[in-house]
Amino acid sequence: MIATRITKRTAALTAVLALLLAGLWGLGSTQQARADITTVNPTVYVANVSPPQGGSVIYGITVTTDATANTFDIEVTNMAGFDVAATDGACDTGSSDATVVDASPVTCTTINFNTGVRFSGYDDLGADDTATVYLKLLVGSSTAVGSTLQPTFKVIQGTDEVVLQAPARTVGAATASASVTEATIGDTVTFTFTLPPGWTCGSGGAENATRACVATDVTSTSNLSLVASSFSLSNTNLYAPATITINGTITGVGAATATLSVIYHGETGLPAPLDNAADNSNPPDPSATVNVWIGIVTPASPLPGEGAVYTGTSVSFAIANLFSAPATSATATLTFPPQFTGVQVTANPTGWTCSASGNTITCTTNSSTTIASGGTVALLNGGTNGNLSVVLTANPSALNTRSFQLQASVSYDFGGPTMSKSATKTLTQGVLRVDVSVAPFPDVLPNSATGVVLYTLNLDDVTPESPDPVLGNVQIVFSAPPEALQIVGVTGVAAGWSCTTSGLQVTCTRAGVSGFNGPVSGGVATVAVQLPANTGTGMVARTANVSATFDIYVTVGSTNVQTGAAIAALGNPGSATVFHPPTGIGTVSYNLVFGWNLITWAGQNNIAVGSPNGLGSIVSSISAVYTFDALTQQWRYWFPTPPASGNTLTTLQTGTAYFIYVTAPGGATLTVPAGP
């Protein structure tokens, strides 16, 4: 075991005289020379709790002597884990492996490494004086992380000695890990770094008890984009452990690495040369790597609802050989889901041959092409890397987005054994919302006799795309109420549209609409429908319906490419109802304004609130009905969309007062059969 020993210069005694002294007299002299030594435990500064390999540990040894003090030595043993293979030297400079700093009133003159580390020359300590001697030892550069450092200190004076064992310390290291070991382009990866006590971020600078770490202390390879806003530091106290996390987005294939710049700090306020600058250590920076073997490059989601035509500059894939040997050949595939059509290769990459079969593109290296270990290859993204063309079809749903996956794979040949990797990319496509609508006038016939209702047809792009979509083969079909007598005529046909009538149906068409952003000003057309007289005793609801279909195109240069055929427009409302009073029964009308209205019900008694003879004809224009029940002393209510507990008002009673809230800015007119 290597030991360290510090020896105080003894008082000058004549050796010959000592030999002539005999027996008890000699023993008494020895006892007189022995001092009353008191010590405190060596102090290991908190910054040295987890020193790195090659870092320093600083001990402070405090010694107190009495008036009879003679020279004393300090010896250090149990030096496992420290690097003390050095030559003798001066105390205040020492060697690169050990440095001693004395403190008044003691003076250290030499360091002796013959039998360990021994400090000599403490001869200035007077009666009842106390001094702390500092010792800095370097941890061996090859000492394993996790090793225990626990030297033993022995203070010796004559035959008197005190043995002190230092607190145990552990060799530390900053560590790094990633949330996954493999990823693909577009994935988000979380990197976690752990810092032992005394470790902080950066590459130097003055020591501060507050651990100052920021997002810029983490660096990354070019295929990893760190998200600075996700940076998190768990503890700013330098002398406590801490965890740092940060997210990164994979942007390319290859080894994606995040590295934290770290430094190990000791303690401030020490005597020279144990000052802060000398105590700093720059251990290895921890890093974590995620392997990105293959990746698919796509536009950002959601993709446009009307579809698109993509080339390799927007959709492509790339591969990386992260094996330890070069690949003699490789085969890579990119498969598009059924939502894509027209998949084709328009140019081959240099050194590769690519072809499309159905929705799968297969690329194979030429005989002279190899991929080095660590090499990356971009395929079909334009230029010398080749190119492709593919059509994303329009989303047929005007209400719901849709998701689908692209798949890629690569197989490497290493002159016998083969290795394969794969990746997927999930994309979302938005909606293209085109509505067809029909609006009647009037919505309540004035009496029970036969009457004519005018229905205005229209088409509207309610979720405008940029650029506006190109519509083709647009067709709107209007169906009159089945009990209608006839379609009187079609007027106000918009420019570019044509309408034909067949029985109780009207079909309006247009070959194409470039840059459609609707609605059509004034409507597509107005259809006049004659309805029969109402000969019954109750209000009759007469309903007309409308539907539409169209093709979708996108403009590529000067060419329109079809992305969807016969997509149905969403009716909004897609139907229209007018109310027809009965014969022989009078009617009562209420002209309601926007906001709250108070009426006395003069319609039929005990009629359902939302029925045609109740408030059914204006239900789309109101939001609430209230009445006060004098018997129960409670308010009763009715809402078009009932709450979970249900409506407490279900019928209207003749002669009862009701509060009605109208939401239509222009108000509403209510006409119903008169009550008794």
C-alpha positions as CSV (number, residue, x, y, z in Angstrom):
1,M,0.0,0.0,0.0
2,I,1.3,3.5,-0.8
3,A,1.5,5.7,2.3
4,T,1.9,9.4,2.8
5,R,3.9,10.8,5.8
6,I,4.6,14.3,6.9
7,T,7.5,14.8,9.4
8,K,8.1,17.9,11.5
9,R,11.8,18.8,11.9
10,T,12.9,17.6,15.3
11,A,14.7,19.8,17.8
12,A,18.5,19.5,17.5
13,L,19.6,16.9,20.0
14,T,23.1,15.6,20.3
15,A,23.0,12.0,19.3
16,V,26.1,11.1,21.3
17,L,24.7,12.6,24.5
18,A,21.5,10.7,24.0
19,L,23.4,7.5,23.8
20,L,25.3,8.2,27.1
21,L,22.0,8.8,29.0
22,A,20.9,5.6,30.7
23,G,17.7,3.8,31.9
24,L,15.0,5.7,33.5
25,W,16.6,9.1,32.9
26,G,16.4,8.4,29.2
27,L,12.9,7.2,29.4
28,G,11.9,10.3,31.4
29,S,13.5,12.5,28.8
30,T,11.4,10.7,26.1
31,Q,8.2,11.2,28.0
32,Q,9.0,14.9,28.5
33,A,9.5,15.2,24.8
34,R,6.1,13.7,24.1
35,A,3.4,16.2,23.4
36,D,-0.3,16.4,24.1
37,I,-1.6,16.2,20.6
38,T,-5.3,16.9,19.8
39,T,-6.9,16.7,16.4
40,V,-10.2,17.0,14.6
41,N,-11.3,14.8,11.8
42,P,-9.9,15.7,8.4
43,T,-12.4,17.7,6.4
44,V,-13.4,16.7,2.9
45,Y,-15.0,19.7,1.2
46,V,-18.5,19.1,-0.1
47,A,-17.4,20.0,-3.6
48,N,-15.2,16.9,-3.5
49,V,-18.0,14.4,-2.8
50,S,-17.9,12.9,-6.3
51,P,-14.5,13.8,-7.8
52,P,-14.0,12.7,-11.5
53,Q,-11.2,10.5,-12.8
54,G,-8.1,12.7,-12.8
55,G,-9.9,15.2,-10.5
56,S,-8.8,16.4,-7.1
57,V,-9.8,15.7,-3.5
58,I,-8.8,18.3,-0.8
59,Y,-8.3,17.3,2.8
60,G,-7.8,19.7,5.7
61,I,-5.9,18.3,8.7
62,T,-6.2,20.4,11.9
63,V,-3.6,19.8,14.7
64,T,-3.5,21.4,18.1
65,T,-0.3,21.1,20.4
66,D,0.6,22.2,23.9
67,A,3.6,24.2,25.2
68,T,5.8,21.2,25.3
69,A,5.3,20.5,21.6
70,N,8.1,19.0,19.7
71,T,8.3,18.4,16.0
72,F,5.5,16.2,14.5
73,D,4.8,14.4,11.3
74,I,1.6,13.7,9.4
75,E,1.5,10.4,7.5
76,V,-1.3,9.4,5.0
77,T,-2.0,5.7,4.2
78,N,-4.7,3.7,2.5
79,M,-4.1,5.6,-0.8
80,A,-6.0,3.2,-3.1
81,G,-7.5,5.1,-6.1
82,F,-5.1,8.1,-5.9
83,D,-2.2,8.8,-8.2
84,V,0.9,9.4,-6.0
85,A,3.7,8.1,-8.2
86,A,5.8,11.2,-7.9
87,T,9.1,12.5,-6.7
88,D,9.9,14.6,-3.7
89,G,9.3,18.2,-3.9
90,A,8.6,21.5,-2.2
91,C,5.4,21.6,-0.1
92,D,3.7,24.6,-1.7
93,T,4.4,23.4,-5.3
94,G,4.6,19.7,-4.9
95,S,4.1,17.6,-7.9
96,S,1.2,17.1,-10.3
97,D,-0.1,14.4,-8.0
98,A,0.0,16.0,-4.5
99,T,0.2,19.5,-3.2
100,V,0.6,20.6,0.4
101,V,-0.3,24.1,1.6
102,D,0.7,25.0,5.2
103,A,-0.9,27.7,7.4
104,S,0.6,30.0,10.0
105,P,2.1,29.2,12.4
106,V,3.4,26.0,10.8
107,T,5.7,25.6,7.9
108,C,6.1,22.6,5.6
109,T,9.4,22.2,3.9
110,T,9.4,19.0,1.9
111,I,7.2,16.2,0.5
112,N,8.7,12.7,0.7
113,F,7.3,9.9,-1.5
114,N,9.7,7.2,-0.4
115,T,7.2,5.3,1.8
116,G,4.1,7.2,0.8
117,V,3.4,10.9,1.2
118,R,5.1,12.4,4.2
119,F,5.0,16.1,5.1
120,S,8.1,17.3,6.9
121,G,9.2,20.5,8.6
122,Y,6.4,21.7,11.0
123,D,8.6,23.3,13.7
124,D,6.9,26.6,14.3
125,L,3.8,25.5,16.2
126,G,3.9,27.0,19.6
127,A,2.0,26.5,22.9
128,D,-1.7,25.6,22.4
129,D,-1.5,26.6,18.8
130,T,-3.9,25.2,16.2
131,A,-3.2,25.0,12.4
132,T,-4.9,23.3,9.5
133,V,-2.7,21.8,6.8
134,Y,-4.3,21.3,3.4
135,L,-3.5,18.3,1.2
136,K,-4.7,17.9,-2.4
137,L,-4.5,14.5,-4.0
138,L,-5.3,13.6,-7.6
139,V,-7.6,10.7,-8.4
140,G,-6.0,8.2,-10.8
141,S,-7.1,8.7,-14.4
142,S,-7.8,5.0,-14.6
143,T,-9.5,4.6,-11.2
144,A,-12.9,3.1,-11.9
145,V,-16.0,5.3,-11.6
146,G,-17.8,4.2,-8.4
147,S,-14.5,3.4,-6.6
148,T,-14.3,4.4,-2.9
149,L,-11.6,6.8,-1.7
150,Q,-10.9,6.7,2.0
151,P,-7.4,7.5,3.1
152,T,-6.2,7.2,6.7
153,F,-4.3,10.1,8.4
154,K,-1.8,9.6,11.2
155,V,-0.4,12.5,13.3
156,I,2.9,11.4,14.9
157,Q,5.0,13.1,17.6
158,G,7.7,11.0,19.1
159,T,6.0,7.8,20.2
160,D,2.6,9.5,20.4
161,E,0.2,9.2,17.5
162,V,-3.4,9.8,16.6
163,V,-5.1,7.8,13.7
164,L,-7.9,9.5,11.8
165,Q,-9.9,8.0,8.9
166,A,-11.3,10.4,6.3
167,P,-15.0,10.2,5.3
168,A,-15.5,7.9,2.3
169,R,-15.8,9.5,-1.1
170,T,-16.8,8.0,-4.4
171,V,-15.3,8.6,-7.9
172,G,-18.2,10.1,-9.9
173,A,-19.0,10.7,-13.5
174,A,-21.8,12.6,-15.4
175,T,-24.0,10.3,-17.4
176,A,-26.3,10.6,-20.4
177,S,-29.1,8.5,-21.8
178,A,-31.8,8.8,-24.4
179,S,-35.5,7.7,-24.2
180,V,-35.0,5.4,-27.2
181,T,-32.1,3.6,-28.9
182,E,-33.5,3.9,-32.4
183,A,-35.7,6.5,-34.0
184,T,-36.7,7.9,-37.4
185,I,-37.0,11.3,-39.0
186,G,-39.6,13.4,-37.3
187,D,-39.5,11.6,-33.9
188,T,-39.0,13.5,-30.7
189,V,-36.4,12.0,-28.3
190,T,-35.8,13.0,-24.7
191,F,-32.2,13.2,-23.5
192,T,-31.4,12.9,-19.8
193,F,-28.1,13.9,-18.1
194,T,-27.2,13.3,-14.5
195,L,-24.7,15.4,-12.6
196,P,-23.1,14.3,-9.3
197,P,-22.6,16.8,-6.5
198,G,-19.9,19.3,-7.4
199,W,-20.5,19.0,-11.1
200,T,-22.0,21.8,-13.3
201,C,-22.2,22.8,-16.9
202,G,-19.8,24.7,-19.1
203,S,-16.1,24.5,-19.7
204,G,-14.6,26.7,-16.9
205,G,-15.2,30.0,-15.2
206,A,-15.4,30.9,-11.6
207,E,-17.0,28.5,-9.2
208,N,-20.4,29.4,-7.9
209,A,-22.5,27.6,-5.3
210,T,-25.4,28.0,-7.7
211,R,-25.3,25.5,-10.6
212,A,-25.7,27.6,-13.7
213,C,-26.8,25.3,-16.6
214,V,-28.7,26.5,-19.7
215,A,-29.9,24.9,-22.9
216,T,-26.9,26.1,-24.9
217,D,-24.7,23.8,-22.7
218,V,-26.2,20.9,-24.7
219,T,-24.9,20.5,-28.3
220,S,-26.0,18.1,-30.9
221,T,-25.1,16.6,-34.3
222,S,-26.6,18.2,-37.4
223,N,-29.4,15.6,-37.7
224,L,-30.8,16.5,-34.3
225,S,-32.6,19.7,-33.6
226,L,-32.7,20.5,-29.8
227,V,-35.8,22.2,-28.4
228,A,-34.4,24.9,-26.1
229,S,-37.8,25.5,-24.5
230,S,-37.9,21.9,-23.2
231,F,-34.6,22.3,-21.2
232,S,-35.1,21.4,-17.5
233,L,-32.6,21.5,-14.6
234,S,-33.8,19.7,-11.4
235,N,-31.4,21.3,-8.9
236,T,-29.4,24.5,-9.0
237,N,-27.4,23.7,-5.8
238,L,-23.9,22.9,-7.0
239,Y,-23.3,20.5,-4.1
240,A,-26.4,18.3,-4.6
241,P,-27.0,15.9,-7.5
242,A,-29.0,17.2,-10.5
243,T,-30.8,15.9,-13.6
244,I,-31.1,17.7,-16.9
245,T,-33.6,16.8,-19.6
246,I,-34.0,18.3,-23.1
247,N,-36.0,17.2,-26.1
248,G,-34.7,16.9,-29.7
249,T,-36.4,16.3,-33.0
250,I,-34.7,13.9,-35.5
251,T,-34.1,15.7,-38.8
252,G,-31.9,13.2,-40.7
253,V,-30.4,9.7,-40.7
254,G,-27.2,8.7,-39.0
255,A,-26.1,8.7,-35.4
256,A,-28.0,11.5,-33.6
257,T,-26.0,12.6,-30.6
258,A,-26.6,15.1,-27.8
259,T,-23.7,16.1,-25.6
260,L,-23.6,18.1,-22.3
261,S,-20.6,20.3,-21.6
262,V,-19.6,19.7,-17.9
263,I,-17.0,20.8,-15.5
264,Y,-16.1,19.6,-12.0
265,H,-15.6,22.4,-9.4
266,G,-13.9,22.1,-6.0
267,E,-14.2,24.6,-3.2
268,T,-13.5,28.3,-3.2
269,G,-11.5,30.2,-0.6
270,L,-8.6,27.8,-0.3
271,P,-4.9,28.9,0.2
272,A,-2.8,29.2,-2.9
273,P,-2.0,27.1,-4.8
274,L,-5.2,25.3,-3.9
275,D,-7.3,28.2,-5.3
276,N,-10.4,27.8,-7.4
277,A,-8.6,27.8,-10.8
278,A,-6.2,25.0,-9.8
279,D,-9.1,23.0,-8.3
280,N,-11.3,23.0,-11.5
281,S,-11.3,19.9,-13.6
282,N,-12.6,19.3,-17.1
283,P,-13.8,15.6,-17.1
284,P,-15.2,14.0,-20.3
285,D,-18.5,15.4,-21.5
286,P,-21.4,12.9,-21.3
287,S,-23.3,12.1,-24.5
288,A,-26.1,9.8,-25.7
289,T,-26.7,8.6,-29.2
290,V,-29.8,7.5,-31.0
291,N,-29.4,5.4,-34.2
292,V,-31.4,6.7,-37.2
293,W,-31.1,3.9,-39.7
294,I,-33.8,5.0,-42.1
295,G,-36.1,8.0,-42.3
296,I,-39.0,9.3,-44.5
297,V,-39.1,13.0,-45.4
298,T,-42.6,14.4,-45.8
299,P,-44.4,17.8,-45.7
300,A,-45.7,18.9,-42.3
301,S,-49.0,17.5,-41.2
302,P,-51.9,18.0,-41.8
303,L,-51.6,17.6,-45.6
304,P,-54.1,19.6,-47.6
305,G,-57.6,18.2,-47.8
306,E,-57.9,18.8,-51.6
307,G,-54.9,16.6,-52.2
308,A,-51.6,17.5,-53.8
309,V,-49.0,16.4,-56.3
310,Y,-45.6,15.8,-54.7
311,T,-42.1,15.3,-56.1
312,G,-39.0,14.1,-54.3
313,T,-38.3,17.6,-53.0
314,S,-41.3,17.2,-50.7
315,V,-41.5,13.4,-50.2
316,S,-38.4,11.2,-50.1
317,F,-36.4,8.9,-47.8
318,A,-32.9,8.3,-46.6
319,I,-30.8,5.5,-45.2
320,A,-27.7,5.1,-43.0
321,N,-25.3,2.2,-42.5
322,L,-24.6,2.3,-38.8
323,F,-23.1,-1.2,-38.7
324,S,-19.3,-1.5,-38.1
325,A,-18.6,-2.8,-41.6
326,P,-19.2,-1.4,-45.1
327,A,-22.2,-2.8,-47.0
328,T,-21.4,-4.3,-50.3
329,S,-24.9,-3.8,-51.6
330,A,-28.3,-2.5,-50.3
331,T,-32.0,-2.6,-51.3
332,A,-34.4,0.1,-50.1
333,T,-38.1,0.4,-50.5
334,L,-40.7,3.2,-50.0
335,T,-44.4,2.2,-49.9
336,F,-47.2,4.7,-50.2
337,P,-50.7,3.9,-48.7
338,P,-53.8,3.7,-51.0
339,Q,-54.5,7.4,-50.4
340,F,-51.8,8.1,-52.9
341,T,-51.9,7.3,-56.7
342,G,-49.6,7.7,-59.7
343,V,-46.5,6.6,-57.9
344,Q,-43.5,6.8,-60.3
345,V,-39.7,7.3,-60.4
346,T,-38.7,10.1,-62.6
347,A,-34.9,9.9,-62.2
348,N,-32.5,7.4,-60.7
349,P,-30.0,8.3,-58.0
350,T,-26.4,8.1,-58.9
351,G,-25.2,4.5,-58.3
352,W,-28.7,3.2,-57.8
353,T,-31.5,1.8,-59.9
354,C,-35.1,2.6,-58.8
355,S,-38.5,1.4,-60.1
356,A,-42.1,1.7,-59.1
357,S,-44.6,-1.2,-58.9
358,G,-48.0,-0.2,-57.7
359,N,-47.5,2.0,-54.7
360,T,-44.0,0.7,-53.9
361,I,-40.7,2.1,-55.0
362,T,-37.7,-0.2,-54.9
363,C,-34.1,1.1,-55.1
364,T,-31.1,-1.2,-55.5
365,T,-27.4,-0.3,-55.5
366,N,-25.5,-0.8,-58.7
367,S,-22.7,-3.4,-58.7
368,S,-20.0,-0.8,-58.0
369,T,-21.8,1.0,-55.2
370,T,-21.0,0.3,-51.6
371,I,-22.1,2.1,-48.4
372,A,-19.3,2.8,-45.9
373,S,-19.8,2.2,-42.2
374,G,-21.4,5.4,-40.9
375,G,-22.3,6.5,-44.4
376,T,-25.7,8.1,-45.3
377,V,-27.6,8.1,-48.6
378,A,-30.5,10.4,-49.6
379,L,-32.8,8.7,-52.1
380,L,-35.2,10.4,-54.6
381,N,-35.1,13.9,-53.1
382,G,-34.0,15.6,-56.3
383,G,-30.9,16.3,-58.3
384,T,-28.2,13.5,-58.3
385,N,-30.2,11.7,-55.7
386,G,-33.0,10.9,-58.1
387,N,-36.6,12.0,-58.1
388,L,-40.2,10.7,-57.8
389,S,-43.8,11.9,-58.4
390,V,-46.9,10.9,-56.5
391,V,-50.5,12.2,-56.2
392,L,-52.2,12.6,-52.8
393,T,-55.9,12.1,-53.3
394,A,-58.5,14.5,-51.9
395,N,-60.0,13.6,-48.5
396,P,-63.6,12.5,-49.4
397,S,-64.9,13.5,-45.9
398,A,-65.8,17.1,-45.4
399,L,-66.0,16.5,-41.6
400,N,-63.2,14.2,-40.5
401,T,-59.5,14.2,-41.0
402,R,-57.8,11.0,-42.1
403,S,-54.5,9.3,-41.1
404,F,-52.3,6.9,-43.0
405,Q,-48.8,5.5,-42.9
406,L,-45.8,5.6,-45.3
407,Q,-43.4,2.6,-44.9
408,A,-39.7,2.3,-45.7
409,S,-37.2,-0.5,-45.4
410,V,-33.6,-1.2,-46.2
411,S,-31.6,-4.4,-46.4
412,Y,-27.8,-4.4,-46.3
413,D,-25.5,-7.1,-47.6
414,F,-22.1,-7.5,-46.0
415,G,-20.8,-10.1,-48.4
416,G,-22.8,-12.9,-46.8
417,P,-24.8,-11.9,-43.8
418,T,-27.6,-9.4,-44.4
419,M,-29.2,-6.9,-41.9
420,S,-32.5,-5.1,-42.3
421,K,-34.1,-2.0,-40.8
422,S,-37.5,-0.4,-41.3
423,A,-39.4,2.8,-40.5
424,T,-43.0,4.2,-40.7
425,K,-44.3,7.7,-40.9
426,T,-47.9,8.6,-39.9
427,L,-49.5,11.5,-41.6
428,T,-52.8,13.3,-41.2
429,Q,-54.8,14.9,-43.9
430,G,-57.2,17.8,-43.3
431,V,-60.6,18.3,-44.8
432,L,-61.9,20.2,-47.8
433,R,-65.3,21.5,-46.6
434,V,-67.7,22.3,-49.4
435,D,-71.3,22.8,-48.4
436,V,-74.5,22.7,-50.5
437,S,-77.4,24.6,-49.1
438,V,-81.1,25.5,-49.9
439,A,-82.9,28.5,-48.4
440,P,-86.8,28.7,-48.7
441,F,-88.9,31.9,-48.9
442,P,-91.3,32.1,-47.1
443,D,-90.6,29.5,-44.5
444,V,-94.2,29.7,-43.3
445,L,-97.1,29.9,-45.8
446,P,-99.6,32.6,-45.0
447,N,-102.6,30.4,-45.1
448,S,-103.9,26.9,-45.9
449,A,-104.3,27.5,-49.6
450,T,-101.9,26.4,-52.3
451,G,-98.8,28.5,-52.4
452,V,-95.5,29.0,-54.2
453,V,-92.2,28.7,-52.3
454,L,-88.9,30.0,-53.7
455,Y,-85.8,27.8,-52.9
456,T,-82.3,29.4,-53.4
457,L,-79.5,26.9,-54.1
458,N,-75.9,27.6,-53.2
459,L,-72.4,26.0,-52.8
460,D,-69.9,27.3,-50.3
461,D,-66.2,26.5,-49.4
462,V,-66.5,26.9,-45.6
463,T,-62.9,25.9,-44.9
464,P,-60.9,27.8,-47.5
465,E,-57.7,26.2,-48.7
466,S,-54.7,28.1,-50.0
467,P,-54.6,28.1,-52.9
468,D,-58.3,27.8,-53.5
469,P,-59.3,24.3,-54.9
470,V,-60.2,23.7,-58.5
471,L,-63.6,22.0,-58.8
472,G,-64.8,20.0,-61.9
473,N,-68.0,18.4,-63.0
474,V,-70.0,20.1,-60.3
475,Q,-73.6,18.9,-60.0
476,I,-76.3,20.1,-57.6
477,V,-79.5,18.1,-57.4
478,F,-82.6,19.8,-55.8
479,S,-85.6,17.6,-54.9
480,A,-88.9,19.4,-54.2
481,P,-91.2,18.2,-51.4
482,P,-92.7,14.9,-52.6
483,E,-96.3,16.3,-52.3
484,A,-95.5,19.4,-54.4
485,L,-97.7,20.0,-57.4
486,Q,-95.0,21.2,-59.8
487,I,-91.8,23.1,-60.3
488,V,-93.0,26.4,-61.7
489,G,-89.6,27.5,-62.9
490,V,-85.9,28.1,-62.4
491,T,-84.6,31.7,-62.3
492,G,-81.4,33.6,-61.4
493,V,-79.0,30.9,-62.8
494,A,-75.5,32.1,-62.0
495,A,-73.0,32.7,-64.8
496,G,-71.2,29.4,-65.9
497,W,-74.0,27.2,-64.5
498,S,-76.8,25.5,-66.4
499,C,-80.0,23.9,-64.8
500,T,-82.5,21.4,-66.1
501,T,-85.8,20.3,-64.7
502,S,-87.2,16.7,-64.6
503,G,-90.4,16.2,-62.7
504,L,-89.9,17.5,-59.2
505,Q,-86.1,17.6,-59.5
506,V,-83.8,20.3,-60.7
507,T,-80.1,19.5,-61.7
508,C,-77.6,22.4,-61.9
509,T,-74.2,21.7,-63.4
510,R,-70.9,23.5,-64.1
511,A,-67.9,22.0,-65.9
512,G,-65.3,23.6,-63.8
513,V,-64.6,26.3,-61.2
514,S,-61.1,27.5,-60.8
515,G,-60.1,29.0,-57.5
516,F,-63.4,28.2,-55.9
517,N,-63.9,30.0,-52.6
518,G,-67.7,30.3,-52.5
519,P,-70.4,31.1,-51.7
520,V,-71.8,31.9,-55.2
521,S,-73.0,35.5,-55.1
522,G,-76.8,35.5,-55.3
523,G,-76.9,31.7,-55.3
524,V,-76.5,29.2,-58.0
525,A,-80.2,29.3,-58.9
526,T,-83.7,29.9,-57.5
527,V,-86.4,27.2,-57.9
528,A,-90.1,28.1,-57.6
529,V,-92.2,25.2,-56.3
530,Q,-96.0,25.2,-56.0
531,L,-97.3,23.4,-52.9
532,P,-100.8,22.0,-52.5
533,A,-103.4,23.4,-50.1
534,N,-103.4,22.0,-46.6
535,T,-106.8,20.4,-46.1
536,G,-106.1,18.9,-42.7
537,T,-106.6,20.1,-39.2
538,G,-102.9,20.5,-38.2
539,M,-99.8,22.3,-39.3
540,V,-97.9,20.4,-42.1
541,A,-94.1,20.5,-42.6
542,R,-93.1,20.4,-46.3
543,T,-89.4,19.5,-46.8
544,A,-87.2,19.9,-49.9
545,N,-83.7,18.3,-50.2
546,V,-80.5,19.2,-52.0
547,S,-77.2,17.4,-52.6
548,A,-74.1,18.0,-54.7
549,T,-71.0,16.2,-56.0
550,F,-67.8,17.4,-57.7
551,D,-64.3,16.4,-58.8
552,I,-61.2,17.9,-57.2
553,Y,-58.1,19.1,-59.0
554,V,-54.8,20.7,-58.0
555,T,-52.9,23.0,-60.3
556,V,-49.3,21.9,-61.1
557,G,-47.7,24.5,-63.3
558,S,-50.3,25.0,-66.1
559,T,-51.8,21.6,-65.6
560,N,-54.7,20.5,-63.5
561,V,-54.2,17.1,-61.9
562,Q,-57.3,15.3,-60.6
563,T,-57.1,14.3,-56.9
564,G,-60.7,13.2,-56.2
565,A,-63.8,12.3,-58.2
566,A,-67.5,12.5,-57.3
567,I,-66.9,13.8,-53.8
568,A,-70.1,14.6,-52.1
569,A,-70.7,18.1,-50.7
570,L,-71.9,18.3,-47.2
571,G,-75.5,19.6,-47.0
572,N,-75.6,22.5,-44.6
573,P,-78.4,22.3,-43.9
574,G,-78.9,20.2,-47.1
575,S,-82.7,20.4,-46.6
576,A,-85.3,23.1,-46.0
577,T,-88.7,22.9,-44.4
578,V,-91.6,25.3,-44.7
579,F,-94.7,25.1,-42.5
580,H,-98.3,25.1,-44.0
581,P,-101.2,26.1,-41.7
582,P,-104.4,23.9,-41.8
583,T,-107.7,24.7,-43.5
584,G,-110.6,26.2,-41.5
585,I,-108.5,27.0,-38.5
586,G,-107.4,30.5,-37.7
587,T,-103.7,31.3,-37.1
588,V,-101.9,33.4,-34.7
589,S,-98.6,35.1,-35.4
590,Y,-95.8,36.5,-33.2
591,N,-93.2,38.9,-34.5
592,L,-90.2,38.1,-32.3
593,V,-87.1,40.3,-32.0
594,F,-83.5,39.4,-31.3
595,G,-83.1,38.6,-27.6
596,W,-85.8,38.0,-25.0
597,N,-89.5,38.1,-25.9
598,L,-92.5,37.7,-23.6
599,I,-95.6,36.3,-25.2
600,T,-98.9,34.8,-24.0
601,W,-99.5,31.6,-25.8
602,A,-102.7,31.7,-28.0
603,G,-102.0,28.6,-30.0
604,Q,-103.4,25.1,-29.5
605,N,-103.5,23.9,-25.9
606,N,-101.2,21.3,-24.5
607,I,-99.1,21.2,-27.6
608,A,-95.5,19.9,-27.6
609,V,-93.0,22.8,-27.4
610,G,-91.0,21.7,-30.4
611,S,-93.8,20.4,-32.6
612,P,-94.8,22.0,-35.9
613,N,-97.9,23.5,-34.2
614,G,-95.7,24.7,-31.3
615,L,-92.4,26.4,-31.8
616,G,-91.1,23.9,-34.4
617,S,-91.0,26.4,-37.2
618,I,-88.6,28.7,-35.4
619,V,-86.6,26.1,-33.4
620,S,-83.4,26.9,-35.3
621,S,-83.8,30.6,-34.4
622,I,-84.2,30.3,-30.6
623,S,-82.1,29.0,-27.7
624,A,-84.4,28.9,-24.7
625,V,-88.0,29.1,-23.4
626,Y,-88.9,29.8,-19.8
627,T,-92.2,30.0,-17.8
628,F,-92.9,30.4,-14.1
629,D,-95.0,27.7,-12.4
630,A,-97.1,29.5,-9.8
631,L,-98.1,26.2,-8.2
632,T,-94.6,25.0,-7.5
633,Q,-93.0,28.5,-7.4
634,Q,-90.3,27.3,-9.8
635,W,-89.1,28.2,-13.2
636,R,-89.6,25.6,-15.9
637,Y,-87.5,25.5,-19.1
638,W,-87.1,24.1,-22.5
639,F,-83.9,24.1,-24.7
640,P,-83.6,22.9,-28.3
641,T,-80.7,20.8,-27.1
642,P,-81.8,19.5,-23.7
643,P,-79.4,19.3,-20.8
644,A,-78.4,15.9,-19.4
645,S,-81.2,16.1,-16.8
646,G,-83.8,16.8,-19.6
647,N,-86.2,19.7,-20.1
648,T,-88.7,20.6,-17.4
649,L,-91.1,22.3,-19.8
650,T,-92.6,19.9,-22.4
651,T,-95.9,21.4,-23.6
652,L,-97.4,24.9,-24.2
653,Q,-100.6,25.8,-22.5
654,T,-103.1,28.3,-23.9
655,G,-103.2,31.6,-21.9
656,T,-99.8,31.0,-20.3
657,A,-96.9,33.5,-20.5
658,Y,-93.5,32.4,-21.9
659,F,-90.1,34.0,-22.2
660,I,-88.5,33.1,-25.6
661,Y,-84.9,34.0,-26.4
662,V,-84.3,34.6,-30.2
663,T,-80.8,34.1,-31.5
664,A,-81.4,35.2,-35.1
665,P,-80.1,38.7,-35.5
666,G,-83.1,39.6,-37.7
667,G,-85.7,38.2,-35.3
668,A,-88.2,35.5,-36.2
669,T,-91.9,35.3,-37.1
670,L,-94.0,32.5,-35.5
671,T,-97.3,31.5,-37.1
672,V,-99.3,28.6,-35.6
673,P,-102.9,27.4,-35.6
674,A,-105.0,29.4,-33.1
675,G,-106.1,27.7,-29.9
676,P,-109.6,27.4,-28.5
